[in-house]
Amino acid sequence: MTAADADADHEPILDAVATVAADVPAELPRLRGHRGAATATAAVAGDDGQATDERNPTGDDQSAADRWLDDRFREALAPLEAVGAYASEERADVLDCGRGGGDEGGYGVAIDPLDGSDNLAANGPIGTVLGIYDAPLPARGTDLVASAIVIFGPTVTMTVAADGDVVRYRVDEDEGERTDPRRVSLASERAADGADNGDEIDGVCGYSGRREDLSPALLGLVDAFRAERRLRYCGAAVADVVTLLEHGGVLCYPRTDRRPDGVLRLQYEANPIAHIVETAGGRAIGDTGTETDADTEPGRLRQLDPTALHERVPVFVGSPEPIARVESSLGSE
């Protein structure tokens, strides 16, 4: 199925995501380990929401909260006429929803239901990230027709890239609907108000991993970014990205000795994040080890051909200027 001749577009998928997201805040006390009123899902989600002895397909601890939210999204999305396939960080294989996926009819939805689940115990930021592909899964990022990030913060927000725009909505927790749309573009890294140092800019930078795990070239680059920008890294990529959109800057999720393939999963983290950042006016690249077809933009993350559903890749996203510096620095290694 192509977007031009689809019988059902991607909007019902986004509407269903908003409906599920609206219910999450009421469940967070239980998911964070606090006992509340008994619910019908208590037996499914467990009593404490903490990591169990189970692991997800990429080897991370899989908490009851991860499984609970994955089940909620699957139940909401799989029956939709617009959905042909469902893939999740919490599931080993693509779920055929009875209508194929991509060219065979119906969009392929790839989702990380609960990004930042390690933050639950500390009451830190968490969210959801997903991509809607017009191709069989796993697919290229250029096959995305829509991507979304949901943040479960003081209010529930949903940032959507589709049709050439990025729009942020508030999710009404009573009605389960998207409201108050606001167009979003990647902020310019303007000079900070009242800064004594004329070189200071109102941007952010963040990176995953420990300093001793970074290559010499990347360590030097990160230190330069930190000298110019405010450091932001909160353990949930979704929260880092929405902060990036508000302030401009750069986020680095590199390959390291401890994470030789990178941190983010291509299908349901890296590609949707890249789609949102690019649509907002930024750039998203891999590193010198990211190979793309010769006829495409070298290093562009969304041009990467997937090799597996759960593969990890190095990711650098942000404003054009710092991303150009990443390209130059890593290209010299």
Order of alpha helices (4+ residues) and beta strands (2+ residues): alpha-alpha-beta-beta-alpha-beta-beta-beta-beta-beta-beta-beta-beta-beta-alpha-beta-alpha-beta-beta-alpha-beta-beta-beta-alpha
